[in-house]
């Protein structure tokens, strides 16, 4: 039998190690990203008369670039090669996005949840997955081991 209490304490320890400040900064970047991306979509669609799909693509691309810059410099304070980190960032984004779509599909089609509630649940999975991937994969700190 699995002892869930051990898992709860494990995750509490891991969250403390990661830091509430880093998680808060990640969420703030998400808000800035959403606002800036939607602003670009509205600007291109409503004021510049771009086709909606093109405006949407440009807005998401802009948001993705802003997200990378802010996450790299403000949230994770990463050093190293930008090109490799950006490639990992794109991979992490798509993996998180596909998880989002999968969770949304399960919630909306199999459990008959309201689409808005399913979207909220899927967004939580997306955010958690994206944070974990960014923290432990994309912007992972390379620890230098001292010589003994």
Residue pairs with C-beta under 8 A, 6 or more apart in sequence:
15 23
18 135
22 75
22 76
22 135
23 131
25 74
25 75
26 71
26 75
26 131
26 134
27 127
29 67
29 70
29 71
29 74
29 75
30 67
30 127
32 66
32 70
33 63
33 66
33 67
33 70
34 63
36 62
36 63
36 66
37 59
37 60
37 62
37 63
37 66
38 59
39 59
40 55
40 58
40 59
40 62
40 63
41 55
41 56
41 58
41 59
41 60
44 50
44 54
44 55
44 58
44 59
45 52
45 55
45 56
48 55
50 58
64 90
64 93
68 85
68 86
68 89
71 89
71 134
71 138
71 139
72 78
72 82
72 85
72 89
72 139
75 134
75 139
76 134
76 135
76 138
76 139
78 85
78 139
78 141
80 142
85 138
85 139
88 137
88 138
89 134
89 138
91 138
92 130
92 133
92 134
92 137
92 138
93 130
95 129
95 133
96 126
96 127
96 129
96 130
96 133
97 126
99 125
99 126
99 129
100 122
100 123
100 125
100 126
100 129
101 122
103 118
103 121
103 122
103 125
103 126
104 118
104 119
104 121
104 122
107 113
107 117
107 118
107 121
107 122
108 115
108 118
111 118
113 121
